[in-house]
Amino acid sequence: MSEVKRGLGRGLSALLGEVQIEQPMARDAARLSGVQMISVASIAPNPNQPRRHFDEAALSELAASLAEKGLIQPIVVRPRGGSFEIVAGERRWRAAQRARLHEVPAIVRELGEAETMELAIIENVQRQDLNAIEEAAAYHRLGAEFGHTQEALAKIVGKSRSHVANLLRLLDLPGSVRDAVADGRLSMGHARALVAAPDAATLADEVIRRGLSVRDTETLARGEKAPRKRTGKIEYKGSNADIEMLERQLADQLGLKVKIDHSPTGGAVTISYASLDQLDMVCQRLSGERI
């Protein structure tokens, strides 16, 4: 097994025992590394998995890769009676089933309900696998069932407290709007603009129908008439509404505060972080390094 790359903060690797497999393993090698080869049939998905949407095309592509090369990165499971329940790696397990693999490498951990939920959220959030509604629902459950504060949730996932708070507010939206966010018809920025709107469902339909931007959605939510769809380049004049919108969009993607200083000759983008975990996440996103 190759040496594990260590990031600046804990990262997901530390939480999973810092196990990283770079190539398919024989049974003996897996046992020595602390990873077990477990029957695919003896593994069940976590019913409380925060991720609800799995892209079928991406699953088929991964399955084809697994059929040819085997599963490279182990999944994480916990014992449940005489079988195992997935903690992290359901997408890989599903693809392994499609590839008709009989066994997969897995790390077995004794974990409680709260720890299982935390690891599942961390894996999906760091890989950007959750849509905004799934992420918000997972945070809500951790808070409601396990008593985590917004500050504690932010620390668990390496995001800012304001990011967690903004996501939780999305759960106040009507079901039809939440569905539009979940299936990608609306972005988190659109949804956040609609939270305080008096008739969010109707406005959401108009936003989708007209293909309005986040800024236009904010205008519409304030009861003003949204402008026609813009064409051509955006003219930046200091710290105006367009730059503020870009700051919010970047902040939504990273879960951290973002500041853009623009001038006619150039500018700078500043990302604020409060821990090494957050810095680690930013570095991984910028470098494209697999978590």
N, C-alpha and C positions, 0 to 999 in steps of 0.2 A: 504493500500500500504506500502510495506516495505521501510525502510529508504534507500535512494540512497547512494551507495558507492561513495566516492569522490576520484578521482585519484590525482596524484601530480600536474598535469596541468589541463587545461580546459577539454580536451577530448571531445568526441562527446556528452556526456550527458549534458554538460553545454550549448552547442550550441542548443540542442533540448529542453532546458528548464529543464534539470536535471530530466526527467521523466523516471522512470524505473519500469516496472510492472513484478512482480515475479510469478503471477498466473493469470489464466483467470478471467476477471472482469465482474460483473453484471453491468447493465446499470447505476444504481444509483452510484455505486462505481466509475465507469469511469467518470461520470459527476463531482463528487467531486474532482477527481484527476486532472481535467483540460483536460482529454482525452474524446473525443466524440466517440460514436458508430455510424459509418457511413456505409451506404449501399455500398456494394462492386460494385454494378452496377453504382453508381454515381461517381466512381473514375476512372480517366484515367491516363495512364502512361505519364511521361514527355518525349516529343519527342526528347529532348536534353540530355536525360539520358546518362551519359558517358559509362555505362556498356552495351555492345551489345551482349555478349555471356552468356547464362544461361544454366547451366548443367542440362539436362533433368532428369537424374537419381536422382540428388540431389533435384530437384524440386518435383519429385514424392515422395521422402522420406519425405520431409518437409510437403507436402500435407497430407500424411498419418498421420503424427504427429498432424497436425492442426485438422484433422477430428476427432481425438480422444480427444485432449485436448484443442482445440481452440487456437487462436492467443495470445501469451503471451506478446510479445513486440509490442507496437503500431507503426504504420507507421506515417510518417509526410507528410501532404498535405498542399496545398494552394488553396484558393477559385479561381475558374475560371468560371465566369458566374454563372450558376445555379448548377454547379457541382464542382468537386475538381480534382486537378492535383497532382500527387505524387512528393514529394521532396526527400524523403528517404524511402526505404522499398519496392521497386518494386518487389523484389524476394518474399517477404512475401505476397504481394498482389496477385501475380500470383499463388502462392501455395494455397492461400485462395480460389481463383476461382476454382482450381482443387478439393479442398476439399468441394466445394459447400457450403461455408459459405455465409450467407446472409449479415452479418455485420462484420466489423473489428474495433478495437479500433484505433483511429487516433488523432494526435495532429494537430490542424489547426493553421497555421502561415501565416501572411501577409508578403510575401517576394517578392522582385524584382527579375529580371532575374539573376543578378550577384550573389545575395545571394543564390538563388535556386541552381545555378550551383556549388557554393562553397560547400554547404551542401551535395549535391549529391556526389561530389568528395571525400569529407572528409569521408563520410560513407563508400564508396566503398574502398578507399585507406586504411583506418584503419582496415577494415575487410579483406584486401588483396583479394578483389573480382575482381579488374580490372587487365587485363593483361597489359603488358608494353605499347602496342600500344594504347589501350583505355585510359590509364592514360596520355600518351603523348598528345593524341588528345584533351583531356579535358583541359590540361594545355595550349595548343596552343589556344584553343577557349577563355579561360579566358584572355589570353594575348592579342589576336587579337581584341576581341569584347569589353572587359571591361578595357583594358589598364593596366593589372597587370604586373609588372616586375617579373623577375625570383626570385628575393629576396622576393617579396610579395607572390608569389605562394608558395615558400618554407615555409614561415611562416604560410600560411593558412593550409597547409597539414601536418605541423610538420616534414618536411624533410629538407635535406641540399640543398643549392642552386646548388651545383655541381650535385646532383642527378636529380634535375629538368632539368638542362642543358643537361645532358647525355640522359635523356628520350626524350627531344625535338629533339635532333639530330637523333633519330631513325625515325622520320617522313621523313627524306631525303632518306631513303632506298626505293628501288623499291617496287611496290605493292605486288609482289609475296613473297618478304622477309617479309614484314609487315604481310601478311596473315599467314606465317609460325610461326611468333611470337605469333600472336593472337590465333592460334589454338593449340599452345603448342609444335609444332615440333622444334622450336628454342627458347632458353632462351634469356633473356635480355642481358646476357653476350655475347652470340653468336652474337646477332644483333649488339651490340656495337662494337664488333671486326670487323664487316663487313662494318660499316658506311663509312670508308675511302677507302675501297677496290675498284679497278677500275671496276670490274665486279661482283658486290655483288650477283646478282641473280644466276649466274653460280656457284659461290663459295658456296652459301647457299645450292644449290642442292647437291653438293659434301659433305658438312658437314652433311646433313641429311642422305644421302645415306650411308656414312661411319660411322655415329654415332660418329663424332669427338667431343672431349672435347672443352671447351672454349679456353684453352691454345693452343690446336692444331689449332683451328680456327684462333687465332691471328697469329700463324706462317704462316698459309696458306694465310692470308690477306696481310702479308708482302711480298708475292711472293716467300716464301720458301716452301720446300716440307714438308708437315705434316708427322710426324712419324706414324708408325703403332700403332694401338690401344695398350696401355700399359696394362700389366697384373701384378699382384703382388702389393706390398705396395710401396707407394711413399717415397723415402728417402729425408728427409729434412736436408738441410745443411745451417743453418743460414737463413737470409732473402732472399731466392732465388725466382726464378720465380714461383714455385708452391705455396709458401706462399703468394706472391703478388696476384696470381690468386684467392686464397681463400679469401683474403682481399677484392678484387673487388666483388666477388660473394656475400659475406656477406653484403657489402655496398649496392649492388643492391637490396638485400632483405629488408634491413632496411631503406635505403635512408639516411644513416648517414655514416660518416667516420669510418672505422674500421682498427685497427692496431693489428697485431699478432706478438708477440715476442716469438720466439721458441728457445729452446735449447735441448740438448740430455736428460736433466733431467726434462723437463717440459716447461712451458711457461705461457703466459697471453694473453688474448684477450681484447683490449681496444676499447670501443665504445664512440665516442665523440658526445656530444649533446650541443646545443646552447640555449635551452629553457626548461622550465618545461613541456611544451607540448611534446617535443621530448622525454624527460625522461619518461613521462607518457606512451607514445607509446611503448618504449622499455620494460618497466616493464610489460605492458599488453601482449606484444608478448612473453616474457619469462615466465610469470605466466599462460598464456593461459586464462586469464580473458576475459569474454565477454565484448566487448565495447558497 
